[in-house]
Amino acid sequence: MQTRSPTNCKARQDSLASMSVASRALVALLIGCCAPISAEADKIDDYVSAQMRQLHIPGLSLAIVREGRIAKVQGYGFANVELKAPATTETVYEIGSNTKQFTAAAIMMLVEEGKVHLEDAITKYFPEAPEAWQGIAIRHLLSHTSGIQNHVAIPHWLDVFRTNLAFETAPSRDE
């Protein structure tokens, strides 16, 4: 962030002096309209920074949406502490295993509604799955006892799973 110096202030005064009365009125109107948003944004920034310090959060990207409109988008701290890469509004974060609990809860909601059964074979829902996966039930997936290898441990897994939804070249359960 640029700090103000007497030189910066003088340049700003010179540019304001050269503006027409209508332009200055428009600038004043815009500043007046944005002041509440700016003051609120400062409160948000202060709150987020305090919470990050208190909870030892190295970085985050924030979006506040009100009534379907983006009210604030901001990156705070570091996306990668080791590399000192800043968190921005464009940062893509690795989510790791955070989705497992939500997936399990969603599956159990379907079980409660009678739409899915824990003993159903996964091939009921994924008929293109490899032959070796025929005996795997939903409950095996939820309890991590399916025997399907950790996809991250498979060499070039991203190439296989990103581009091949039919599992034609996906490794079998025994691999």
Secondary structure, DSSP 4 states (H G I P E B T S, - for coil): -PPP-HHHHHHHHHHHHTS-HHHHHHHHHHHHHHHHHHHHHHHHHHHHHHHHHHHT--EEEEEEEETTEEEEEEEEEEEETTTTEEP-TT-----TTTHHHHHHHHHHHHHHTTS--TTSBGGGT-TTS-GGGTT-BHHHHHTT-S-PPPGGGSTTHHHHHHH-TT-SSSPPTT-
